[in-house]
Each structure stands twice: as structure tokens, then as C-alpha cells.
Amino acid sequence: MTNERRVLVHLNKESLSASVAARFITKTVDILDDQDAANVVLTGGSVGIAVLAAINSSPARDTIDWGRVSFWWGDERWVPKGHPNRNELQAREALLDHISVPEQNVHPFPASDEGDDLEAAAARYAAELALAAPSGAALPRFDITFLGVGPDGHVASLFPHQSGIRESQASVIPILNAPKPPAERLSLTRPALNSSERVWLVLAGSDKASALGLALAGASRDEVPVAGIKGRKRTVFFVDSEAAAEVPENLIAPIY
Ligand SMILES: O=C1O[C@H](COP(=O)(O)O)[C@@H](O)[C@H](O)[C@H]1O
């Protein structure tokens, strides 16, 4: 299998979520057969959270040794800890509160009511990542990174025509002017996301078709940030038939 971007099309958001959940469980079991621990980067967004709920409701959920899985986030909204808009809270409600993952393995971004300002919070998360990294590295090995994709092609909190998608050195950055509320956010950068072994992009709905089509047809990452995303080993777009409407035919795998 090559590392070229693959597009797996599903009939609808429900079958998409169920399919990604099944694939995640199988792949994570395989990863844990080969290595002591796995690092998974979670995403916010409607499909990202639906996938977590599908993992939670799977009869095979606990075939994963959750004690050996660590969770990180690709981005977070700059809101208080218990705010319903926090990607962390939605992930806990959908999955993390229901599995036996040790709390020390769950690494949420700082919240706006925990004492740091936005810049200090970004630095704190970068330091937490570095602490979990192999000696001398800035990041742990991300085995699977989930990413949602916005209608404008944003991934994590990296938005078109903003400095965030152009950042090439830092691993974590503050976002001050996101066009999608809230304006203030925290995000992993493109290099950090692309350090992942596998990037799994999950998107559904006709409002994503244009961004996906443009990204796969060669648009720049500045225009369509998802165009700049590629994992080290695998980059798979899990989409529904509506989001796939503008994907070049030659890139589409059969409908599941
Ligand atoms: O604000 C955000 O939006 C994106 C995309 O969300 P979606 O509902 O259009 O899939 C999400 O990936 C990101 O984590 C979140 O902060």
C-alpha cells in the first residue's frame, strides 16, 4: 500500500462513523501487538465525536488494552474547562469517560480558566508533548491522528490564509483570530500533525465537498489547509457520499 492519499467513501455519516470505529479498534489492537503503547490524537467536530461514540458502542471496544493508550488533541477551543464547546469534554462524554484509560494517559489542552494566558497554554502543551517524547524529540510518536475538516478546509484550528497553517517550527501554537467561533484556540501545527504515522481525516456532508475536491486536486495549503496534511505512512480520508461529490474519480475507493 502506498502512502498516497486514499479516499474511502461511505453511504452516510452513520456508516462512516461505524466503519472508522471498527477500523480504529482493529488497527489499535494490531499496533499494541507490535509496541508497548499507542498515542492517539483526537479531533473535535461533528464526525470526529460521532466516531468516538461509535467506538464506545462497539461490542469490540474493550479488545483494546486502554491502559496502554494515550490520548492527545489536535486542537482546542479557548474556553473554560467545563464548557460544552471544549473538544475534550465532548470526547470524554462520547468515549473517554466509559473506558478504562488511566487519567494520566489523557492529555487535554489547558483551559482558559486554569491560570495560563493563551501563549503560556500553548507553551505548556508543547512541554507536555516533549516530556512524553523519545529523548531529544519534541513529540511522541502519534500512531493515529484523527482530523475533522471544516467547510473551508480547516483542520485542527489551522484556517485558510492565516499564519497558523504556515507555521513550520513550533509544535503547538495559539490561534487569536479563528473565523469559526471561538476566535481564540490552541492547535497543533502542520509539522506536528504530519509527524503522525497515520492521519485519518473524517468528514461528511455536502458542505465539505468543495474543500475536499480542491485539496485533492492540488490546491495550496494556504488556500485549503487540509491540502497540507499527510501522515508519514498513511493518509486516509473517510468520507460520506455527499462530501465525496467533487473528489476526482481515480482517487475514490469503492463505497463501503
Ligand atoms: O472547530 C472545529 O472544527 C473542525 C471541523 O469540525 P466539523 O464539525 O466541521 O467536522 C474540527 O475538526 C476541530 O477539531 C474543531 O475545533
The ligand as a Gaussian input file, in Angstrom:
#p B3LYP/6-31G(d) Opt

LIG

0 1
 O      -13.910000      23.870000      15.268000
 C      -13.555000      22.765000      14.889000
 O      -13.985000      22.305000      13.673000
 C      -13.291000      21.256000      12.985000
 C      -14.229000      20.657000      11.953000
 O      -15.430000      20.343000      12.610000
 P      -16.613000      19.648000      11.759000
 O      -17.806000      19.630000      12.694000
 O      -16.858000      20.501000      10.527000
 O      -16.143000      18.259000      11.412000
 C      -12.775000      20.209000      13.965000
 O      -12.030000      19.245000      13.255000
 C      -11.923000      20.902000      15.039000
 O      -11.356000      19.947000      15.922000
 C      -12.810000      21.833000      15.799000
 O      -12.077000      22.560000      16.785000

